[in-house]
């Protein structure tokens, strides 16, 4: 799964990198957080976590100016108008339009590429509401095959994964609109909650020694097709969902400071010196660093851990 990532760019940088036509990150948007988000939404966040508002790239056909019911406002399009690429702040954790409340979002921070078109919670969004989630890189936690923590469980070592070429990452995602029927005014920002999920796929060789899943990372040549809401060819959607290109990423162990969502800042990306590692499996070689482990460990033997929440 992908349950934490680094969103280090500011809106201006994302507008340029993703060729965004409308920067709408300054618009008021409903939040599900009980306390103010820190760092504030739309600013660099080195520890992006579920329920936070994050910058997301999507394309929308302009809404029609004709009158309609409150329930269909978000889906009325201007006839013949082309989609417009936008940058918006969306809440991480997808809430389907039919959900009774927003709590379901915490269970839908990820969607599996292999089944997203069959799952009722994601199928409609996969057909028409696809997005890109910009990131510098993502975090995963590896279970040690040799070292245990104070509770007698395998020690979890956080890793940071990023593109080897230094370019930003575009994680494939889906987004949804949820209407709060208790808010009568359809134009009230609190009437609508816009949420997203990150699509995951099978981890590539090497990264599978950290975790068995990774975000689906798309290349620029597929961005326009993926974002186009008028492109509803499911065979083409399946093609993109099955995209696999190993060798693009580098991963290294970092401090356990990232475990606490309240910690933030560029220092979270600093690599941990090899001398401080305990029972950590090198993703590339399979060798265990720290202690006296076997010479090589297979991906299965690492008993991949999940992101501690």
N, C-alpha and C positions, 0 to 999 in steps of 0.2 A: 504494500500500500504506500501511498504518498500522504503523510499526515503532517508534514512540516516542510517549509521551503524558504529560500531567501529571495525576497523581492526588493532588490537594492536600487532599482532605477527610479527616477522621478518621472512624472507624467510627460514632461517635455522630451525626455530621451525616448520614451516608449512611442510617442507620437511619430518621431522620426524613424525609429527602427521598424515599426510595424505599419508605416505609411497610413496612419490614422487621419481621417478627414474631420472628425469632430471629437474634441476632448471634452467629455462631459463629467469629468471627475469632480468638478466644483459644484455640481448640482446636489441638492439635499437628497439623501437616500436613507431609507429606514434601516436601522441596525437591530440585531437581536442581543447585543451585549448589554449586560446590566451596568457596566461601568464604561467610562470613555475609553476608546481604543488607544493603546500606546504601543508604538508611535502612532500619531494620528493617521487616519486613512489617507492614502494618496502621497504619503512620504515614504522614504526608504525603510523597509522593515526586514531585518535579518533573521527574524524568527516568526514567519507568517504561520498562523495556526488556525484551525477550524473556528468558525463563528466570526472571525475578523472580516472586515471589508477589504478587498484586494483589487488592484487594477486588472481588468479583463478586457480583451479585445473581441468585439463582435460586430456583425453587420446587420443592419435593420433597414427594411424598406420604409421610407417616410410614411407616417400615419396620414390617413385621409382627414381633411378638415370637415367632412360631412358628419352630421350628427348620428349618434348611435347609442345603444344602451351602455350603461356603465360597465357591464360585464364583458363587452367585446372591444373596449377602447384600446387595449394593448395589441389587438390583432387586426385592426382595420388599416389597410394599406392604401396609399395613393396609387391609383391604377397606372401602370406603365413606368412608374418611378424606379430607378435602379437602387440597389442596396447601398447604404452609406456605412463606411467602416468607422466604428466609434470606440472610444476608450471610456469605460465606466467603472465605478466602484461597485462590486457585487459581493454578497456575503458568501463565504465558503461553507458549503453544506447544503446540497440541493433540497429544496422543499417543493414537491409536486404541486401543481395547481389545485389538485383535489384533496390535499392534506387538510385535516381538521385544525392543526396548529403547526407551529414552526419547529417543534421539538424533533421531528423526524429528520431534520437537516443534519444533526450530529451523526446519524447512521448512514448518511449518503455523501460523505466527503469524497469518496472514490466510486468509480463505475468500471467494471471489467470490460475491456475491449471485446472479449470473446462472446459476451452475452448481453451487451448493452442494447442491442436492437430487439431483444426478446423480452426484456424486463419492463413491466408496466410503468415503473417509476422513471425510466429513462428513454423508452422507445420513441415517444413523440418528440422529445427534445433532440434525440439523435437524428431525427428526420429533418427538423427545421430550425433548431436553436443550438447551433454548435458555436464554440468560441475557442479562443486561445488564451492561455494563462501565462503571462510573461514571468520569467524567473531567471535569477543568476545561476541557481542550482537547487538541489533538494537534499534533505537529510534522511538517512535510514539508520537503524540500530541493528548491529550484528551481535548475535549471541555467541559468547566464547565457548569453544568445545573443551576447554581445559581449566578455566578459572571461574570460580563461583563468587557471588557477592556475599554480603553479611547475612542474608537470609537463606543462603544455601542454594540460590538459583544461579544459572549461568550469567556471568557478568555481561552487560550490554555496552557495547562500544559504539558511540555515534560516528557516522561517516558523512562527509560532505561530497556530493557528486556534482560535477560541472562539465561543460563542454571543453574538450582539450584545446580547441581553437580560440577559446575566450569569448565566443559570441554568446549573446543571450539565448535562453531556452524558451521555446514555445510549446508549452504542454497543451495537449488536446483536451478540451473540456466541453461541457454542456451547461446551458443555463435555463432557468425557469422563472416565470412570474407567479407569485402567490398573492391573492387578493384577500385582504382582511375585511370581511363583511361587516365588522363592527364599526368601521370607519365609513361614514355615509358619503363624504365628499370624495368623488372619484379622482379629483385633482390634488388631493392632499398627499404629500410624499409618504405619509405613514399608511396610506391605503394599500400600498404595494410593497412587497418584499421581493427583490430580485436576487436569486441565489445561483451558485454554480457548483459543479463537481469536476474533479480531475479524473481523466480516463487512465487506467493502468493496463499494462501488458506484461507478458512474461519477461523476466529479467534476462539480459544478454549474458554470455559467458564472461566471467570475471565479476560482474556486478551481482551475479547470483550467489556469490560467496558472502554477500552482505545481506541480501534479501531476495526472495523469489519473485518479487514484482518490482516494476519501475514505472514511472509515468510514460505515457505515449508521447514522444517528442517528435513534432513534425518539422519538416524542412520548408524553407520559404516557397518552393515551387508548389506546395500543396496548400498553402495558407488561404489563398483566394477561394479555391474550391471548397475547402472545409468551412469557411466562414459564410459562404453564399447561402442565404436562407431559401432562395428559389431553386437551389440544386437539391432535389429530393430523389435522386437516383440511388436506391439503396445498394446497388452493386458497387457504385462509386464510393459510397460511404464505407462499405465493407472493405474495399481496397485500401482506403486510408487507415481504417482501424487495424488492418493487418500489417501496416508498415513496420519494417524491422531493418535497422541498419547499424550493426554492431561496430564498436571501435570509435565512436564519437566522443566518449566520456572518460574522465579521470575521476578517481575517488580516493580520498585519504581520510584517516582518522582525525577527529577533532575533540575538543574538550567536552566533558559532560555538562558544561555550563548550558549548552543548548537544550538540555532536558527540561529546564524550567522555562515556560513560555514568557515569564516576566523578564528574562534576560534578553538583551538585544545589543546590536552593534557589530561593527566589522570584525571585532576580535573573535567572534564566534566562528569565523572561517579560518582562523589560524590553525595550521597543522600541529598535532601533538608530536613531540620528539619521539623517535623510536625507543629511546631509553626509558620512556614513561609508560609504554604499552604493556598490557598484561593479557596474554592469551588471545591476541588479536590475529585473525587470519588475513594475510595479504591477499587482496582480491585478484591480483594478477598471477601470483605464483602458487597460491595455496599454502604457503609456509606459515607457521604460527610464530608470532613474534612475542617474546616475553615468556618466561618459565621454561619448562623442558617438555614441550609437546612432541607429537609425532612429526616426522619430516614434512609431510604434506597432508592436507585435509581437503576432502572433497566438499562440494557445495552441500550435499546431503548431510554430512557430518557436522556442519556448522550450526544446524538447527536454527535457521534464520529467525531472527526476532522481529517483532512488530514495534512500531513507534510507540514508546510509552506515552500515554495520554493522562 
